[in-house]
């Protein structure tokens, strides 16, 4: 008995479509790992930039972070 295909709750975003195209190409395991590292590096950089912006907007210091981590 064939399983029904799940319905998509929303259309795929342009990013998702591009990633599907990229992942459909033939890649070695090493290339796939490299691609995953690059994507992780990209998104980590975006997260760090956003955190830096909040840090600057709030005028936080290293002492503020130490107090946050301690408490």
FIFI-98458 format. One record per atom (N, C-alpha, C, CB): x, y, z; atom name. Coordinates in Angstrom, 1 decimal, decimal comma. Glycine has a CB too. Layout:
+--------+--------+--------+----+
:     xx :     yy :     zz : at :
+--------+--------+--------+----+
:      X :      Y :      Z : CA :
...
+--------+--------+--------+----+
% end
This chain:
+--------+--------+--------+----+
:     xx :     yy :     zz : at :
+--------+--------+--------+----+
:    0,8 :   -1,2 :    0,0 :  N :
:    0,0 :    0,0 :    0,0 : CA :
:    0,9 :    1,2 :    0,0 :  C :
:   -1,0 :    0,0 :    1,2 : CB :
:    0,6 :    2,1 :   -0,9 :  N :
:    1,4 :    3,4 :   -1,0 : CA :
:    1,0 :    4,3 :    0,1 :  C :
:    1,3 :    4,0 :   -2,4 : CB :
:    2,0 :    5,0 :    0,6 :  N :
:    1,7 :    6,1 :    1,6 : CA :
:    1,4 :    7,4 :    0,9 :  C :
:    3,0 :    6,2 :    2,5 : CB :
:    0,4 :    8,1 :    1,4 :  N :
:    0,0 :    9,4 :    0,7 : CA :
:    1,1 :   10,4 :    1,0 :  C :
:   -1,3 :    9,9 :    1,3 : CB :
:    1,4 :   11,3 :    0,0 :  N :
:    2,3 :   12,3 :    0,2 : CA :
:    1,8 :   13,4 :    1,1 :  C :
:    2,7 :   12,9 :   -1,2 : CB :
:    2,6 :   13,8 :    2,1 :  N :
:    2,1 :   14,9 :    3,0 : CA :
:    2,0 :   16,2 :    2,2 :  C :
:    3,1 :   15,1 :    4,2 : CB :
:    0,9 :   16,9 :    2,6 :  N :
:    0,7 :   18,2 :    1,9 : CA :
:    1,6 :   19,3 :    2,6 :  C :
:   -0,8 :   18,6 :    2,1 : CB :
:    2,1 :   20,1 :    1,7 :  N :
:    2,9 :   21,2 :    2,2 : CA :
:    2,0 :   22,3 :    2,8 :  C :
:    3,8 :   21,8 :    1,1 : CB :
:    2,4 :   22,8 :    4,0 :  N :
:    1,6 :   23,8 :    4,7 : CA :
:    1,8 :   25,2 :    4,1 :  C :
:    1,9 :   23,8 :    6,2 : CB :
:    2,9 :   25,4 :    3,4 :  N :
:    3,2 :   26,6 :    2,8 : CA :
:    4,2 :   26,4 :    1,6 :  C :
:    3,9 :   27,6 :    3,8 : CB :
:    4,1 :   27,2 :    0,6 :  N :
:    5,0 :   27,0 :   -0,5 : CA :
:    6,5 :   27,2 :   -0,1 :  C :
:    4,7 :   28,0 :   -1,7 : CB :
:    7,4 :   26,5 :   -0,8 :  N :
:    8,8 :   26,6 :   -0,5 : CA :
:    9,3 :   28,1 :   -0,7 :  C :
:    9,6 :   25,6 :   -1,3 : CB :
:   10,2 :   28,5 :    0,1 :  N :
:   10,8 :   29,8 :    0,0 : CA :
:   11,9 :   29,8 :   -1,1 :  C :
:   11,4 :   30,3 :    1,3 : CB :
:   12,3 :   30,9 :   -1,7 :  N :
:   13,3 :   30,9 :   -2,7 : CA :
:   14,6 :   30,2 :   -2,1 :  C :
:   13,7 :   32,3 :   -3,1 : CB :
:   14,9 :   30,4 :   -0,9 :  N :
:   16,1 :   29,8 :   -0,3 : CA :
:   16,0 :   28,3 :   -0,3 :  C :
:   16,4 :   30,2 :    1,1 : CB :
:   14,8 :   27,8 :    0,1 :  N :
:   14,6 :   26,3 :    0,1 : CA :
:   14,7 :   25,7 :   -1,3 :  C :
:   13,2 :   26,0 :    0,7 : CB :
:   14,1 :   26,5 :   -2,3 :  N :
:   14,2 :   26,0 :   -3,7 : CA :
:   15,6 :   25,9 :   -4,2 :  C :
:   13,4 :   26,9 :   -4,6 : CB :
:   16,4 :   26,9 :   -3,9 :  N :
:   17,8 :   26,9 :   -4,3 : CA :
:   18,6 :   25,8 :   -3,6 :  C :
:   18,5 :   28,3 :   -4,0 : CB :
:   18,3 :   25,6 :   -2,3 :  N :
:   19,0 :   24,5 :   -1,6 : CA :
:   18,6 :   23,1 :   -2,2 :  C :
:   18,7 :   24,5 :   -0,1 : CB :
:   17,4 :   23,0 :   -2,6 :  N :
:   17,0 :   21,7 :   -3,2 : CA :
:   17,7 :   21,5 :   -4,5 :  C :
:   15,5 :   21,7 :   -3,5 : CB :
:   17,9 :   22,6 :   -5,3 :  N :
:   18,6 :   22,4 :   -6,6 : CA :
:   20,1 :   22,1 :   -6,3 :  C :
:   18,6 :   23,8 :   -7,4 : CB :
:   20,7 :   22,7 :   -5,3 :  N :
:   22,1 :   22,5 :   -4,9 : CA :
:   22,3 :   21,1 :   -4,4 :  C :
:   22,5 :   23,5 :   -3,9 : CB :
:   21,4 :   20,6 :   -3,6 :  N :
:   21,5 :   19,3 :   -3,0 : CA :
:   21,2 :   18,2 :   -4,0 :  C :
:   20,7 :   19,1 :   -1,8 : CB :
:   20,6 :   18,5 :   -5,1 :  N :
:   20,3 :   17,5 :   -6,1 : CA :
:   21,5 :   17,2 :   -7,0 :  C :
:   19,1 :   17,9 :   -6,9 : CB :
:   22,5 :   18,0 :   -6,9 :  N :
:   23,7 :   17,7 :   -7,7 : CA :
:   24,5 :   16,6 :   -7,1 :  C :
:   24,6 :   19,0 :   -7,9 : CB :
:   25,3 :   16,0 :   -7,8 :  N :
:   26,2 :   14,9 :   -7,3 : CA :
:   27,3 :   15,6 :   -6,5 :  C :
:   26,8 :   14,0 :   -8,5 : CB :
:   27,4 :   15,1 :   -5,3 :  N :
:   28,5 :   15,6 :   -4,4 : CA :
:   29,1 :   14,4 :   -3,6 :  C :
:   27,9 :   16,7 :   -3,4 : CB :
:   30,4 :   14,6 :   -3,3 :  N :
:   31,0 :   13,6 :   -2,5 : CA :
:   30,6 :   13,9 :   -1,0 :  C :
:   32,6 :   13,6 :   -2,6 : CB :
:   30,8 :   12,9 :   -0,2 :  N :
:   30,5 :   13,1 :    1,3 : CA :
:   31,3 :   14,3 :    1,8 :  C :
:   30,8 :   11,9 :    2,1 : CB :
:   32,6 :   14,4 :    1,4 :  N :
:   33,5 :   15,5 :    1,8 : CA :
:   32,9 :   16,8 :    1,3 :  C :
:   34,9 :   15,3 :    1,3 : CB :
:   32,4 :   16,9 :    0,1 :  N :
:   31,9 :   18,2 :   -0,4 : CA :
:   30,6 :   18,5 :    0,3 :  C :
:   31,6 :   18,0 :   -1,9 : CB :
:   29,8 :   17,5 :    0,7 :  N :
:   28,6 :   17,8 :    1,4 : CA :
:   28,9 :   18,4 :    2,8 :  C :
:   27,7 :   16,5 :    1,5 : CB :
:   29,9 :   17,8 :    3,5 :  N :
:   30,3 :   18,3 :    4,8 : CA :
:   30,8 :   19,7 :    4,7 :  C :
:   31,4 :   17,4 :    5,4 : CB :
:   31,6 :   20,0 :    3,6 :  N :
:   32,1 :   21,3 :    3,4 : CA :
:   31,0 :   22,3 :    3,2 :  C :
:   33,1 :   21,3 :    2,2 : CB :
:   30,0 :   21,9 :    2,4 :  N :
:   28,9 :   22,8 :    2,2 : CA :
:   28,1 :   23,1 :    3,5 :  C :
:   27,9 :   22,2 :    1,1 : CB :
:   27,9 :   22,1 :    4,2 :  N :
:   27,2 :   22,3 :    5,5 : CA :
:   28,0 :   23,2 :    6,4 :  C :
:   27,0 :   20,9 :    6,2 : CB :
:   29,3 :   23,0 :    6,5 :  N :
:   30,2 :   23,9 :    7,3 : CA :
:   30,0 :   25,4 :    6,8 :  C :
:   31,6 :   23,5 :    7,2 : CB :
:   30,0 :   25,6 :    5,5 :  N :
:   29,9 :   26,9 :    5,0 : CA :
:   28,5 :   27,6 :    5,3 :  C :
:   30,1 :   26,9 :    3,4 : CB :
:   27,5 :   26,8 :    5,2 :  N :
:   26,2 :   27,3 :    5,5 : CA :
:   26,1 :   27,6 :    7,0 :  C :
:   25,1 :   26,2 :    5,2 : CB :
:   26,7 :   26,7 :    7,9 :  N :
:   26,7 :   27,0 :    9,3 : CA :
:   27,5 :   28,3 :    9,6 :  C :
:   27,3 :   25,8 :   10,1 : CB :
:   28,6 :   28,4 :    8,9 :  N :
:   29,5 :   29,6 :    9,1 : CA :
:   28,7 :   30,9 :    8,7 :  C :
:   30,8 :   29,5 :    8,3 : CB :
:   28,0 :   30,8 :    7,6 :  N :
:   27,2 :   32,0 :    7,1 : CA :
:   26,1 :   32,4 :    8,2 :  C :
:   26,5 :   31,6 :    5,8 : CB :
:   25,3 :   31,4 :    8,6 :  N :
:   24,3 :   31,7 :    9,5 : CA :
:   24,8 :   32,1 :   10,9 :  C :
:   23,3 :   30,5 :    9,6 : CB :
:   25,9 :   31,5 :   11,3 :  N :
:   26,5 :   31,9 :   12,6 : CA :
:   27,0 :   33,4 :   12,5 :  C :
:   27,7 :   31,0 :   12,9 : CB :
:   27,5 :   33,8 :   11,4 :  N :
:   28,0 :   35,1 :   11,2 : CA :
:   26,8 :   36,1 :   11,3 :  C :
:   28,6 :   35,3 :    9,8 : CB :
:   25,6 :   35,7 :   10,7 :  N :
:   24,4 :   36,5 :   10,7 : CA :
:   24,0 :   36,7 :   12,2 :  C :
:   23,3 :   35,9 :    9,9 : CB :
:   24,0 :   35,6 :   13,0 :  N :
:   23,6 :   35,6 :   14,3 : CA :
:   24,5 :   36,5 :   15,2 :  C :
:   23,5 :   34,2 :   14,9 : CB :
:   25,8 :   36,4 :   15,0 :  N :
:   26,7 :   37,2 :   15,7 : CA :
:   26,5 :   38,6 :   15,4 :  C :
:   28,2 :   36,7 :   15,4 : CB :
:   26,3 :   39,0 :   14,1 :  N :
:   26,1 :   40,4 :   13,8 : CA :
:   24,8 :   40,9 :   14,5 :  C :
:   26,0 :   40,5 :   12,2 : CB :
:   23,8 :   40,1 :   14,5 :  N :
:   22,5 :   40,5 :   15,2 : CA :
:   22,8 :   40,7 :   16,7 :  C :
:   21,4 :   39,5 :   14,9 : CB :
:   23,5 :   39,8 :   17,3 :  N :
:   23,8 :   39,9 :   18,7 : CA :
:   24,7 :   41,1 :   19,0 :  C :
:   24,5 :   38,7 :   19,2 : CB :
:   25,7 :   41,4 :   18,1 :  N :
:   26,5 :   42,6 :   18,3 : CA :
:   25,7 :   43,9 :   18,2 :  C :
:   27,6 :   42,6 :   17,2 : CB :
:   24,7 :   43,9 :   17,3 :  N :
:   23,8 :   45,1 :   17,2 : CA :
:   23,0 :   45,3 :   18,5 :  C :
:   22,9 :   44,9 :   16,0 : CB :
:   22,5 :   44,2 :   19,0 :  N :
:   21,7 :   44,3 :   20,3 : CA :
:   22,7 :   44,8 :   21,4 :  C :
:   21,1 :   43,0 :   20,7 : CB :
:   23,9 :   44,2 :   21,4 :  N :
:   24,9 :   44,6 :   22,4 : CA :
:   25,2 :   46,1 :   22,4 :  C :
:   26,2 :   43,8 :   22,2 : CB :
:   25,4 :   46,6 :   21,2 :  N :
:   25,7 :   48,0 :   21,0 : CA :
:   24,5 :   48,9 :   21,3 :  C :
:   26,1 :   48,3 :   19,5 : CB :
:   23,3 :   48,5 :   20,9 :  N :
:   22,1 :   49,3 :   21,2 : CA :
:   21,8 :   49,4 :   22,7 :  C :
:   20,9 :   48,7 :   20,5 : CB :
:   22,1 :   48,4 :   23,4 :  N :
:   21,9 :   48,4 :   24,8 : CA :
:   23,1 :   48,9 :   25,6 :  C :
:   21,5 :   47,0 :   25,3 : CB :
:   24,2 :   49,2 :   25,0 :  N :
:   25,4 :   49,7 :   25,7 : CA :
:   25,9 :   48,7 :   26,7 :  C :
:   25,1 :   51,0 :   26,3 : CB :
:   25,9 :   47,4 :   26,3 :  N :
:   26,4 :   46,4 :   27,2 : CA :
:   27,9 :   46,3 :   27,3 :  C :
:   25,8 :   45,0 :   26,8 : CB :
:   28,4 :   45,8 :   28,4 :  N :
:   29,8 :   45,7 :   28,6 : CA :
:   30,2 :   44,3 :   29,0 :  C :
:   30,3 :   46,7 :   29,8 : CB :
:   31,5 :   44,0 :   29,0 :  N :
:   31,9 :   42,6 :   29,4 : CA :
:   31,5 :   42,3 :   30,8 :  C :
:   33,5 :   42,5 :   29,3 : CB :
:   31,4 :   43,3 :   31,7 :  N :
:   31,0 :   43,1 :   33,1 : CA :
:   29,5 :   42,7 :   33,1 :  C :
:   31,2 :   44,4 :   33,9 : CB :
:   28,7 :   43,3 :   32,2 :  N :
:   27,3 :   42,9 :   32,1 : CA :
:   27,2 :   41,4 :   31,7 :  C :
:   26,5 :   43,8 :   31,0 : CB :
:   28,0 :   41,0 :   30,8 :  N :
:   27,9 :   39,6 :   30,3 : CA :
:   28,4 :   38,7 :   31,4 :  C :
:   28,8 :   39,4 :   29,0 : CB :
:   29,4 :   39,1 :   32,1 :  N :
:   29,9 :   38,2 :   33,3 : CA :
:   28,8 :   38,1 :   34,3 :  C :
:   31,1 :   38,8 :   33,9 : CB :
:   28,1 :   39,2 :   34,6 :  N :
:   27,0 :   39,1 :   35,6 : CA :
:   25,9 :   38,2 :   35,1 :  C :
:   26,4 :   40,5 :   35,9 : CB :
:   25,6 :   38,3 :   33,8 :  N :
:   24,5 :   37,5 :   33,2 : CA :
:   24,9 :   36,0 :   33,3 :  C :
:   24,3 :   37,9 :   31,7 : CB :
:   26,2 :   35,7 :   33,0 :  N :
:   26,6 :   34,3 :   33,0 : CA :
:   26,7 :   33,7 :   34,4 :  C :
:   28,0 :   34,2 :   32,3 : CB :
:   26,9 :   34,6 :   35,4 :  N :
:   27,1 :   34,2 :   36,8 : CA :
:   25,7 :   34,0 :   37,5 :  C :
:   27,9 :   35,2 :   37,6 : CB :
:   24,7 :   34,6 :   36,9 :  N :
:   23,5 :   34,6 :   37,7 : CA :
:   22,3 :   34,1 :   37,1 :  C :
:   23,2 :   35,8 :   38,0 : CB :
+--------+--------+--------+----+
% end
